[in-house]
Amino acid sequence: MIQVKEVSKSFHKSSASNQVIDNISFEVKKGEIVTLLGKSGCGKSTLLNIIGGFTTADSGNVFVDEHKVTRPKRNCITLFQHRNLLPWRSVQKNVELGLEKEDLSVQERRVRALNAIELVGLKANAQQFPHELSGGMQQRVAIARAFAMKPDVILMDEPFAALDTFNRYHLQDQLLKIQEKEKSTILLVTHDIDEAVYLSDRILIMSAHPGKIYKDLKIELSKPRDRTTNDFHYFRKRILDEFELSGIQNPMEYMI
Ligand SMILES: Nc1ncnc2c1ncn2[C@@H]1O[C@H](COP(=O)(O)OP(=O)(O)OP(=O)(O)O)[C@@H](O)[C@H]1O
């Protein structure tokens, strides 16, 4: 569904050039959830913006559903961390926003929006306005707006980063349920290792300066996943080891 082929990108500032992405290639199959995981500044958002058609690569190409990406398209929606809800529109009208350019009757648009709102558990809040909702609820509205459009691909740039643990876990579960129902393809950016292991079929681990993918890790755990199992911890540890963050490598060295 997504093909990234030999993509490179540099940013130029006065005479200096900063290579952010170096010759990255990977594929995401239809219905997969794949995560780009890496430290701050390694180029995750830049890569996602290139795939979404918001930024142009210096070299290489991106294809979504076999069509070359040259600009944002409605079959590939980007969900940013900032929810971008319009404060003067109700929840329902915010969700309908993405459908207004579609060839749908008013009634069809309404039904599509209300179905998506129900999927994220906000049926009772459809006529409320963003300022009347919590941050987590607003984020659910943004997710409903993306899903209402029934895109082939959803690109998510740290969509849950601003939420507390309870809301984050809850929304991760809802995302998995909706994704299973809609069979959407999701490419997610995060630096939350737990989130990556919980959601992903594969995790692409990035290194920085310049950004490269140095590991494509398949998470061979059935869904829904249990964060407390040894299998889950096994994958968390494998990733922590990649970043040399497991803590004491050899406890004997620390004994007197
Ligand atoms: N428009 C831009 N102009 C100049 N430099 C940029 C631009 N966008 C990103 N960069 C630089 O590219 C590098 C990668 O940024 P990017 O936002 O892609 O990283 P990231 O991995 O998503 O980081 P974070 O996890 O902190 O969001 C950074 O050094 C950043 O300063």
Ligand as a Chemical Component Dictionary entry (heavy atoms), coordinates in Angstrom:
data_LIG
# 
_chem_comp.id                   LIG 
_chem_comp.type                 NON-POLYMER 
_chem_comp.pdbx_formal_charge   0 
_chem_comp.three_letter_code    LIG 
# 
loop_
_chem_comp_atom.comp_id 
_chem_comp_atom.atom_id 
_chem_comp_atom.alt_atom_id 
_chem_comp_atom.type_symbol 
_chem_comp_atom.charge 
_chem_comp_atom.model_Cartn_x 
_chem_comp_atom.model_Cartn_y 
_chem_comp_atom.model_Cartn_z 
_chem_comp_atom.pdbx_ordinal 
LIG N1  N1  N 0 11.362 22.808 7.700  1  
LIG C1  C1  C 0 12.551 22.555 8.242  2  
LIG N2  N2  N 0 13.599 23.372 8.018  3  
LIG C2  C2  C 0 14.821 23.108 8.531  4  
LIG N3  N3  N 0 15.101 22.035 9.297  5  
LIG C3  C3  C 0 14.085 21.193 9.557  6  
LIG C4  C4  C 0 12.758 21.393 9.051  7  
LIG N4  N4  N 0 11.972 20.365 9.474  8  
LIG C5  C5  C 0 12.762 19.571 10.225 9  
LIG N5  N5  N 0 14.020 20.056 10.266 10 
LIG C6  C6  C 0 15.155 19.434 10.968 11 
LIG O1  O1  O 0 15.200 18.075 10.594 12 
LIG C7  C7  C 0 15.574 17.247 11.705 13 
LIG C8  C8  C 0 14.532 16.167 11.879 14 
LIG O2  O2  O 0 13.302 16.770 12.305 15 
LIG P1  P1  P 0 11.976 15.893 12.471 16 
LIG O3  O3  O 0 10.925 16.802 12.994 17 
LIG O4  O4  O 0 11.708 15.162 11.216 18 
LIG O5  O5  O 0 12.456 14.855 13.594 19 
LIG P2  P2  P 0 11.580 13.873 14.496 20 
LIG O6  O6  O 0 12.316 12.572 14.511 21 
LIG O7  O7  O 0 10.178 13.849 14.045 22 
LIG O8  O8  O 0 11.710 14.583 15.918 23 
LIG P3  P3  P 0 10.662 14.637 17.169 24 
LIG O9  O9  O 0 10.521 13.218 17.659 25 
LIG O10 O10 O 0 11.345 15.515 18.151 26 
LIG O11 O11 O 0 9.382  15.214 16.648 27 
LIG C9  C9  C 0 15.740 18.181 12.884 28 
LIG O12 O12 O 0 17.121 18.476 13.029 29 
LIG C10 C10 C 0 14.986 19.426 12.479 30 
LIG O13 O13 O 0 15.554 20.575 13.062 31 
# 
loop_
_chem_comp_bond.comp_id 
_chem_comp_bond.atom_id_1 
_chem_comp_bond.atom_id_2 
_chem_comp_bond.value_order 
_chem_comp_bond.pdbx_ordinal 
LIG N1  C1  SING 1  
LIG C1  N2  SING 2  
LIG C1  C4  DOUB 3  
LIG N2  C2  DOUB 4  
LIG C2  N3  SING 5  
LIG N3  C3  DOUB 6  
LIG C3  C4  SING 7  
LIG C3  N5  SING 8  
LIG C4  N4  SING 9  
LIG N4  C5  DOUB 10 
LIG C5  N5  SING 11 
LIG N5  C6  SING 12 
LIG C6  O1  SING 13 
LIG C6  C10 SING 14 
LIG O1  C7  SING 15 
LIG C7  C8  SING 16 
LIG C7  C9  SING 17 
LIG C8  O2  SING 18 
LIG O2  P1  SING 19 
LIG P1  O3  DOUB 20 
LIG P1  O4  SING 21 
LIG P1  O5  SING 22 
LIG O5  P2  SING 23 
LIG P2  O6  DOUB 24 
LIG P2  O7  SING 25 
LIG P2  O8  SING 26 
LIG O8  P3  SING 27 
LIG P3  O9  DOUB 28 
LIG P3  O10 SING 29 
LIG P3  O11 SING 30 
LIG C9  O12 SING 31 
LIG C9  C10 SING 32 
LIG C10 O13 SING 33 
# 
